[in-house]
Amino acid sequence: MQIVEIELDPGEAVQAEAGAMAYMGPGILMQTGMGNEGGGLFGGLKKGLKRALTGESFFITSFIHKGSGKGHVAFAAPYPGKILPLDLSKFGGSILCQKDAFLCAAKGIEVELAFTRKLGAGLFGGEGFILQRLRGDGLAFIHIGGTVIRKDLAPGETYKVDTGCVAAFTENVTYDITWSRDFKNALFGGEGVVLATLTGPGTVYMQSLPFSRLADRIFAASAYGQNREERSGIGGSDILGGLLGGDKSF
């Protein structure tokens, strides 16, 4: 469970997903709002709704260093994985991410609503129609499940990726889905019926542990444990099954 600690000069600010703050040093002032600077109430509501649709909270929190010297504030990852720093100026000022990837960013970077361009990718692409667009020219931090894999695709180069493993990609990458042509592989191969296809040029970030996969494993394990506890008795059938299965917790 990683954290990112941000060092701020006097008057400098960072904004983050509400509830992500782990700790902050002296002189840091926390302000929660809708990100409506200069946009009025309607502009703030619009931005808040857009963030909510991308899996973030309606409100966004700013941390401003009002003291002297260096200030520090840290933000924690929501589940096991990596916190990835992205300099948006190196990606043309924007990047597309899975809908709940945003963790924190320099003040002024916008978290916007983005839609997949193609119907098939929207319906079967794992993330649905909705993606996050991070727009600006500063540093942003996103959270990726498991290990981060970066691929810099040449023009026309294509990778086929499990739909849940697509974490972020630059806007010049073409994103679509491919149906499995072999019904047997789709039915018994454990990989699903569709794969995401990402075609260069551009940069793609993939994750080894999508949160949905982690949640499925936790649910399956907890359900097994509950059933084992309910069915175990004098007969000991569960004990025998556990020993044969390598479970030494009996």
Backbone hydrogen bonds, N-H to C=O, Kabsch-Sander energy under -0.5 kcal/mol:
donor,donor_aa,acceptor,acceptor_aa,energy
4,V,75,F,-2.4
6,I,4,V,-0.5
6,I,73,V,-3.4
8,L,6,I,-0.5
8,L,71,G,-3.0
11,G,65,H,-3.4
12,E,9,D,-2.4
14,V,63,F,-1.9
15,Q,105,A,-2.8
16,A,61,T,-2.7
17,E,103,L,-2.2
18,A,59,F,-0.8
20,A,17,E,-2.0
22,A,74,A,-3.2
23,Y,74,A,-1.0
25,G,72,H,-3.2
28,I,25,G,-1.2
29,L,27,G,-0.5
29,L,64,I,-3.3
31,Q,62,S,-2.9
33,G,60,I,-2.5
39,G,36,N,-2.2
40,G,36,N,-1.0
43,G,39,G,-1.4
44,G,40,G,-2.0
45,L,41,L,-2.5
46,K,42,F,-2.3
47,K,43,G,-2.1
48,G,44,G,-2.6
49,L,45,L,-2.5
50,K,46,K,-1.9
51,R,47,K,-2.3
52,A,48,G,-2.2
53,L,49,L,-2.0
54,T,50,K,-1.0
54,T,51,R,-0.6
55,G,52,A,-1.4
56,E,51,R,-2.2
60,I,33,G,-3.2
61,T,16,A,-2.3
62,S,31,Q,-3.6
63,F,14,V,-3.1
64,I,29,L,-2.8
64,I,62,S,-0.5
65,H,12,E,-2.5
66,K,27,G,-3.3
66,K,64,I,-0.9
67,G,27,G,-0.7
71,G,8,L,-2.9
73,V,6,I,-1.8
74,A,23,Y,-3.1
75,F,4,V,-2.3
76,A,20,A,-2.6
77,A,2,Q,-2.6
82,K,144,I,-3.0
84,L,82,K,-0.6
84,L,142,I,-3.2
86,L,140,A,-3.3
88,L,86,L,-1.0
88,L,138,G,-2.2
90,K,87,D,-2.1
91,F,88,L,-1.5
92,G,89,S,-0.6
93,G,88,L,-2.7
94,S,91,F,-0.8
95,I,134,L,-1.4
96,L,169,F,-2.4
97,C,132,Q,-2.7
98,Q,167,A,-2.4
101,A,98,Q,-1.8
103,L,141,F,-2.3
104,C,141,F,-1.5
105,A,15,Q,-2.6
106,A,139,L,-2.2
107,K,13,A,-1.4
109,I,106,A,-1.8
110,E,135,R,-2.6
112,E,110,E,-0.7
112,E,133,R,-3.2
114,A,131,L,-2.5
116,T,129,F,-1.8
122,G,118,K,-1.9
123,L,119,L,-2.4
124,F,120,G,-2.4
125,G,121,A,-1.4
127,E,125,G,-1.5
131,L,114,A,-3.1
132,Q,97,C,-2.4
133,R,112,E,-2.4
134,L,95,I,-2.4
134,L,132,Q,-0.5
135,R,110,E,-2.4
135,R,133,R,-0.6
136,G,93,G,-2.6
140,A,86,L,-2.7
141,F,104,C,-3.2
142,I,84,L,-2.2
143,H,101,A,-2.6
144,I,82,K,-2.9
146,G,80,P,-1.0
149,I,206,M,-2.4
151,K,204,V,-2.7
153,L,151,K,-0.8
153,L,202,G,-2.8
156,G,200,G,-1.8
157,E,154,A,-2.2
159,Y,198,L,-2.2
161,V,159,Y,-0.5
161,V,196,A,-3.1
165,C,162,D,-1.7
166,V,163,T,-0.9
167,A,165,C,-0.7
167,A,205,Y,-2.1
168,A,205,Y,-2.0
169,F,96,L,-2.5
170,T,203,T,-2.2
173,V,170,T,-1.8
174,T,199,T,-2.5
175,Y,173,V,-0.5
176,D,197,T,-2.2
178,T,195,L,-3.0
180,S,193,V,-3.1
183,F,181,R,-0.8
186,A,182,D,-2.1
187,L,183,F,-2.5
188,F,184,K,-2.9
189,G,185,N,-2.0
191,E,185,N,-0.6
195,L,178,T,-2.3
196,A,161,V,-3.1
197,T,176,D,-3.3
198,L,159,Y,-2.5
199,T,174,T,-2.2
199,T,197,T,-0.5
200,G,157,E,-2.9
202,G,153,L,-1.7
204,V,151,K,-2.8
205,Y,168,A,-3.4
206,M,149,I,-3.1
207,Q,165,C,-2.3
208,S,145,G,-0.7
208,S,147,T,-1.4
209,L,145,G,-1.9
213,R,210,P,-0.5
214,L,210,P,-2.0
215,A,211,F,-3.0
216,D,212,S,-2.0
217,R,213,R,-2.1
218,I,214,L,-2.3
219,F,215,A,-2.6
220,A,216,D,-2.6
221,A,217,R,-2.5
222,S,218,I,-2.6
223,A,219,F,-2.6
224,Y,220,A,-2.1
225,G,221,A,-2.4
226,Q,222,S,-2.3
227,N,223,A,-2.4
228,R,224,Y,-2.6
229,E,225,G,-2.0
230,E,226,Q,-2.0
231,R,227,N,-2.1
232,S,228,R,-1.7
236,G,233,G,-0.8
240,L,236,G,-2.2
241,G,237,S,-2.3
242,G,238,D,-2.7
243,L,239,I,-2.4
244,L,240,L,-2.4
245,G,241,G,-1.8
246,G,243,L,-1.1
247,D,242,G,-3.0
248,K,246,G,-0.7
